[in-house]
Amino acid sequence: MSRAEALVQQYPEYQSLTWIDDRRRIIANQSVSSLLTGQHLRAGSVLKVGDTESNYSLARDLMQPIYGQIDAEDERDAGNAVLQLHSPLTNDQGRFSGVILAQYSMEGLLRYGIPTEVLAKYAVALQDSKGKLQAGQTIPTRVHLWNLLPGSQRIDNDYEVPVAPVGNGLILRAQAWRTSQGLVGSGLFWLVSVLSVMTAWMLIGNWRHTRRRLQAQKALVAETNFRRAMENSMLTGMRALDLYGRITYVNPAFCQMTGWNESELVGGTAPFPYWPDDDREMLTKRLEEEISGQHSAGGFQVRVKRKNGTLFDSRMYVSPLIDARGQQTGWMTSMTDITEPNRIREQLASAHDRFTIVLEALDASVSVAPLGSQELLFANKLYRLWFGQNTQGHLRLVAQAGAYTSDKESDDVDDLAGLPTESLTVARSENAEIFVPELGKWLEVRSRYINWADGRLAQMVIASDITPRRQAEELAAQQAERAQTASRLITMGEMASSVAHELNQPLTAISNYCSGMISRIKNKQVKEDDLVWALEKTAHQAQRAGQIILRIRSFVKRSEPNRMLSDVSAMVSESLELAEIELRRRHVRLSHYVAARLPQLLVDPILIEQVLINLMKNAAESIDNANRPVGQRHVELRVVPTTRDEQSVVEFSVSDSGQGLPPEVIDRVYEAFFSTKVEGMGIGLNLCRSIIESHQGRISAQNIYNADDVIGCRFCFWIPVHTTLTEEQPTEVNE
């Protein structure tokens, strides 16, 4: 099967290789994935009666290779035609034992068996004896007109060659691609062609001339209709007067406004029927000025009477009427109904008055000024009372609040730096609290950008007096500070017993060093170097005792510890040096693991060391109280990096093999003065939690189980890595 697969992959014209035994049962088959479902022979099936079975029988009877053909069902499936080769197999006695069936794609045989240069020049196809296309492509027969001309010869570029194997009736057909149209050498052909071109050119010219005339007529009619439609659809009334004041034209809008039709108005002279009786004298004078050319470009407002006697306000604009020759033939007047705009203007004026009254009564200063200008667009009563009538107060509030102001004398690269990226008028307002010494007040300043009525970009500033609120906040802050002071005093009282508890460790170390040296001096087994070493250790422990007192006092006094960049390995080494004395005294074995390349922590190292010492000391006491045998008296300290809540932290864990904690007191072990030991004061773990939480960390405890038995306890705390710290110090790994 591997050789069959290699052959199918190596020769793309293969579609499948099949092994068929002497009972027509398919033993194995290797096919390409593109083989049609109807042509796929599955292993374990039996050949069905058909072309393949007939060729199989013929190969068995003749004991020689037999070629067979599976034709395409129609011309659209010509690329699916298959050629089969049945090769008989014999056993050791020379008897027939089956065949190897190879199926070839006729399309693949053409594609990979014929050179590319031949395919570039000829359309090659495989056809059966009846001319049915099996693979490839053919060129439809063309009928060339010049073959009908006298003296022309037909060139045949079609070739057919029979294809082995004999008996299948396959024909290889090649048709040359058409490369040129050929040239006609008959003079009669050229004469007829020239005359035809000239006739066609004359007909086209005549048709174009006729089409231009029709297009000009259509354009003239369309332009006339368009102008008439435009005049009829205008909402502005149009009226034309001749040089003597006679109406010569009115549009439908003018008639609709006044109520008179065109026949009643055209040809009429002053006084016109749409003039109110009370305004005739004024309108007559205005008409005389209009005819004499004394008209205003801004127009004038008059009252107009409708046919039903009602009046409306209108605005008229007058301009000279010039004809196509450039001569003035009269005057053109446009009239617009402004009754509704006048009503809206009056409502806006009333609304403005009400709005101004409200702003004047506000207990906040409101001012509006355009950007880049010293003009004050609006200021309410309180602003004028505080800052006067100028814009200096507005600009000062904006400057103190940190909002944007345009300063032409600024040396900044970009004066617009700091403006919001979105549209200014939709950006949210900016708030700030400032103190104005001249007023002796605290002001809450809110500013935002608005579009003023004239389209200019302006800045509105609202300043509210918050002096009483700030005074109340300051009083509350003072009370909170006094409460914190009282809390510190209470904590200091709790720490009085904690100092004695924590100092017991370095004092015990000093006592042990001194007792050891006294014993060795009495036994005359001391060397000078050992004595110096012991004295240095004693001095170091005394110094550490003083540091413990200083750090604990500082921690109680301050709200934040004295943090510095500290190396984790150094802190662990310092704490191990002190804790090992207690652990050796209790015959407890200590092992530790510190991960390599831990980042530095922003902590108070003395406080972190105190936490580690306290946890290891408690672990040793738990083992001692559990009376564990020598092989099970073990404490392990591990320091590894990890993540908590998607934040990088360094985790410290202290595990012991003691008696663990009762489940009901695990959550209470951090309470002040709560202890599970008879002689315990309940200060150590409370202090540890305070230290860890002051470093934004957390501490937790859990029992270690073996099945249902408690075999120890693990205290774990973590401290976050400062995000701005990028240096990492390599750390030694000790076991």
C-alpha angles and dihedrals in degrees: 000000000000091000090048090050090049092050093049091049094043097048112045092193088070114094099178145345116213133184113210122184127218091272093059090252116141109236100181138352134194114190139167117253093242094062113122119250092242092054096046115106112205123212113254095027126111126238112261124221109277144083094317093049092048092052089047091054092047092051090050093050098044095035090218135102112284126198120214135180133217107198126214114259094231141349092274090061095047091120090061097063111126132204116206131205117197110197113187121227127210133199128226091282091053094251124140111268103169143293139270107229117204119187119201126196108232088209089053092048089055094044098048101025101053119068117251093237090059092050089050091059102032139042101231123199140167115227132178125234090276093055094253113151113246101169141350126028139285134208117238114243112261126211109220116202093210090063086069093056118099114264095019119130125211114234113211114206097171120112130183127191127180113240126220137260092081116230099040095085094223117162125196108216124192124189121187116237115245108255104171143016096228129227128271113225100184114115092209090059092053093047092051090046094053093047091048092051092050092048091048091048091052092047091048091049091051091047093050092049091050091046092051091052092050091046091050091051092047091047091051092049091045092048092049092047091046094052091046091048091047092051092046094048097048116113090206115087114237124202128178123203127189122228090275097053098259119141110245102168141015127177125224092259091059090050091047092051096049099033094231120114127233095261091055094051108035112089094018125129134205131328088054119204093242092061114106112238093236093053100044095105092050093044092049090054090047090051091052090052089047094053092046090054097252098132132137121239090220092058127226136259121239140162119251127201121219123217090257090057099254120131131222135180118250139175119221129201121195127202134164117268109229122190128215091274092056096253124131112244100173144306132304118212126191120198127197127189106236099171093110095043089051090051092049091047090054091049090049091051090052091047090049090052091050091046091050091050090052093048091047090054095050118113088222130079113248123189135163125197131168119246114262095014138098091217119117108216098184138000127172127218098271092050091052089048093052103034108012128230100312131087096242093096091051093051092045093053090049092048094048092046091053096240123142121279125174112238115180092196094056118122093209117127092232119024090194094058111131097030115130116265094230125069109303095227093055096042115111119259122265120234129199138161116224138171119231109202094195091058095033089224139121110232130195105216121201120181135178139163122255138176108247123221092264093052097258120136108247137177122230119204124193116190119190125190107244097165094119091050093050091049089052091049092050090050090050091049091052091050090048090051091052089049090051090050090052089048090052090052090052090048090048089055090052090048092055089079091037092060092058090046095050096040091056090080100057091037090053089050091051090049092049093049092048094045091049094050093046090052093049092046091051090050089045090235098123128112126203093244092051090049092050090047092051093047091049090050091048091050090047092052091047089051090048090051089056091047090051091055092045094048095045091048091047091048092053092046099045130058091219128039122245098265128192137160103280133184113237094212092054092050091049092049092051093049093046091052091059099036096050090068092061093042093051090050089056093043092243120150116226126204127174140187125198117186117236123256097014114177120248116261128224096229145120099263095202092056093047090049089051090054092051092046092049093049093047091046091051089048091054092048091050091053091047092050091049090056092226117184119253094263092055100045099105137140122189127197117196127183116186137154118248142147130257121186090349090305126119111241140166112235123209118193131180116195126186137181095229132120096284128220128297107254092234094059101042091097093046101050091093095056117111114262093005114125138164090209122086094227095034121119096203095234105107102070092038089055091045092054092048091052095047094046091048085060090052090254136120135229128205140171133211137172122246113230135199102195102309096335123098108230100172149325135259125207113195132182133170135201122203121243112240108250094222093056111098102162118096122195120211112244128202117241114227130185 
